[in-house]
Amino acid sequence: MLEGTMPEGTMLERQRLRIRRDDGQATAEYALVMLAAAALAGLLIAWAVGTDGIDRLMNAVLDSLISSTT
């Protein structure tokens, strides 16, 4: 073997270790996205409860359905 070169097995092991270290990254990103979605849903619910938004939304949907069927 030439000096300064690595055997093929060592390179493969390094690649496997590098991949293993990144395994949790997708899970962490998914958790952050889910946390942001939950926070947004919480804000939407707080707005709807505080401003009678649910009643207005339901009335708008029902009015639209009734007008489209008649």
Helices and strands as residue ranges (DSSP letters): H 8-21, H 23-50, H 53-69
